[in-house]
Amino acid sequence: MIEVELKGYADEDVFERVRERFELIRREYQEDKYFAHPCRDFSETDEALRIRRRKFDGHFEVFLTYKGPKIDPTSKTRQEVEVQIENPKGHECILTSLGFRPVFTVSKVREKYYYDRGIIIALDEVENLGKFVEMEKLVEDGEEVESTVEELREVLKSLGVERFERRSYLELLLGGKD
């Protein structure tokens, strides 16, 4: 699957427009621990490997996620492979035993809203970074990417987003270039 994702800078007005127009799915606390590969530089290959802990409504879920290089010049569209894990400490131990090392943790509060079938709007308050709004949709193949990016861009513009960001929260926090 390919995750088509578009992110923009937000303020309280954008947050309020989303809250007024769309149905809240849930509010989550997310903690993403990113890992460096022992033999290649993910900042050079534009990949990411993380363990995400999600807490919501008294529940706790953990996922191991690989994100491939971005495949669209204006969005954060990329291959994403995500699996739920039951033993995060065990998975982290396996990764570190294989030479992966933790490099940074990104913490945020995310409100997820239903936009349309298969399309989610997320309001993110990222620790030490600020407010953002993201839209994402999973597509089967690359032929759907361009039209999906444009669809998401138009929705975000209608919500008041004026400035878009292609870099990940990790890249922004580490001061990476676009």
N, C-alpha and C positions, 0 to 999 in steps of 0.2 A: 504494500500500500504506500501511497505517497501522501504526506501530510502537507496540504496547502495552508500556509499560515501567513497572516498579515498582521503587523503590530504597529500601533501608533501611540504617540505621547498623549496623555489624557490629563484632564483636570476634573474638578468636582462637577462642573457643568456636563461634561461628557458622561461621567458616572451617573448623574441624575437622569439624563436622557435615556440611557440604557435601562436603568431601574424602572422608569415610568413606562417604557414601551414593550419590555420583554419579560417573560416569565422566569423567575429565579429557579434554577435547578437546585443549587446548594452553594454554601460558603465553605471553603476549605482552607486549612493551613497547609502549605507545602514546603518541604525542605528537600532541596536537590543537592546531593553530594556528587560532584563531578570527579572523574578519574583521568589520569594521564596514562597513555599507553607506554609500555617499556621500550618499544623499538621505533615508534614514529611520533611525530609531533602533531597532535590533533589540531592545534592552531594553524598549522600549515596545510593539513589535509581537509580542514573545515568539517571535522567529525566531532561527535561528542558521545561519551558514555557516562551514564549517571544512575544513581539509585535515588528514586523519589519516594519520600514518605508523605502520605496524604492523611490528614485527620479531618473528619467531618461527622457531625451528628453522632458523636460518641463512637465512630468507627475509625479503624486504622488500616490503611492499605499501603503496600510497598510494591514498587515496580522497578525492574531493571530495564533501561532504555538505551538503545543505540540510535543515534541520528547520523545519517550520511551527509555528504556535502550538499550545500544548497544547489538547486538545479534551475533556479529562476533568477534573473538579474535584479528584480525589484522586490521580491518577497523572501520569506524564510522557508520556502517550499523545499522539502527534502524527503528522502526515504526515512521512515521511522519503524523500528522494530521494538515492541514493548511486551514484556512478559511479567505477569504478577509473580512475586516471590513470597514465600512464607517465612523464610529465615534470613532477614537482611544481614545480620551479623555473620552468618555462615557464608553468604554470597560475597560480602566484603572481604572476608578472610580468604576465600578462593581467589578473588581478584588481586589482593595484595601478595598472596603467595606466588602468583604468576607474574609479578613485577609491576602491576598497575599500582598507581599511588594516588591517594586523594589529593586534589589540588585546591578545591574551593567549594564552599557550600552557599547556595543561594536560598534565601528564605523569603516567602511571600504569603500574603493572604489573597486568595482568588475567589471571586464570585462568578459562578458559571450560569449563563442564561441561555435559554432555548431561542434560537432565531428561526430555524427551519429544519426540515428533516436533514440530519447529518451535519448541520452547521451550528456551532456553538460560539457565543460571544463570552469572553472572559474579561472581567475587570480585575486588574492586578495592582496590588500595593506592595512593591518590592522593597525590602529592607535596604536602606542606604542608597536607593535609586529613585524612588518616586512612583507615580501612577501611570499605568499603561492600559490600553484596551487591545485585546487580540481577538481575531476571528480565525477559526480553522475549520477545514473540511477535509475528510479523507477521500481521495479519488483513486480509481483503479490504475490509470496510466497517465503518461505525460501529455497526451492529447487534450486532456481536460484542464490542464494547469492554467493556461493563459486566460481562458474565459472565467475560471473560478477566481483567479487573482483579481480580475477586473470587477467581478460581482462583489467580492469582499471589500475592495477599495471603495466602491460607490456607497456601500452601506456605512462604512466607517466615516467617510466624508459627510454623509447625511447626519451623522451623530455629532459632528463638530470636530473631527480629527483633521488637523491641518498638516501635521508632520509625522511621517512614517519612519520606522526604524527597522533595519534589516538585521542588525546584530542581535545576538542572544543576550539575555540578562547577564550571563557569565562574561561574555565579551565586553559588555558595557562596564561591569564592575571591575574587570581587570584592565580596562582602558584600551581594548583592542580596536583596530581600525576596521572600517567597513569593507 
